[in-house]
């Protein structure tokens, strides 16, 4: 796996007008039985406790006095900068309606996403740690933007039930990146018989996985019947450490296909793949781009943003 930053030139252009939840859908009873591990994404009864009453979790903690930061070598730095400035981006059609844009997010865009997520995450309605009713906490921090998704009821709402906090709005620059990714996914796949419609996302689930984080196979089925009927796509940004991503037609790990998602990758699934089963089986430590870590002080782990339209 490649531990370096990849991507193309910055896409933080003025936002367009109009439009991986981290990947947990309905069928809540079955999911809660399937995902019994505290590392999985299926969260039984949610236990909110610990430090959730205070400031949100900081994905980029301040450097402690006396901390020694090992800077990447000039060779590594030049390699990452070269990849970051690459104006091309490869696209892979995984199945009808499912597209992977490898290294799509420029390093500068990744840094801005991390910084904006950190800013929102430490404020009201920011990152918190869900867990199970018996008190077991998960290796996952979650924040909702636009609308709140309740992992206990698998329903959307305008505020979080446990503290009444209203989710922050989705930043305009995030909207622009989603729009560009959908546009380019259609342009980069020749003879595409299943073009993905452009959307204006009103939901973004931001998850930060620790290096032991997991997410069991599931479908994203909690959006409106109209959104699901139209096959409106889910757009997922991967930043930080690489992850093993599974996907398939059934909730069966042995039958699922595996894909390595690296920092800067964008995964899109909609249309005939809108209800695909998917999950994360492993986070690979120390695979994030060195320059990303140096510039943001992002914690070890994976930051994942998934956008959708309710």
Secondary structure, DSSP 8 states (H G I E B T S, - for coil): ---S----S----S--S-----S--S-HHHHHHH--STTSS--SSB---TTTTSS---SS----TT-------HHHHHHHHHHHT----EEEEEETTEEEEET-S-HHHHHHHHHHHHHHHTSTT--B--BBTTS-B-SEEEEEESSEEETTTTEEESS-TTT----B---HHHHHHHHHHHHHHHHHSTT-SS-------SEEEEEEE-TT--EEEE----S-HHHHHHT--EEEEEEESEEEEEEESSS-GGG-EEEEE-TT-EEEE-GGGTT-EEEEEEEETT-S-HHHHHHH---SSEEEEEEE--
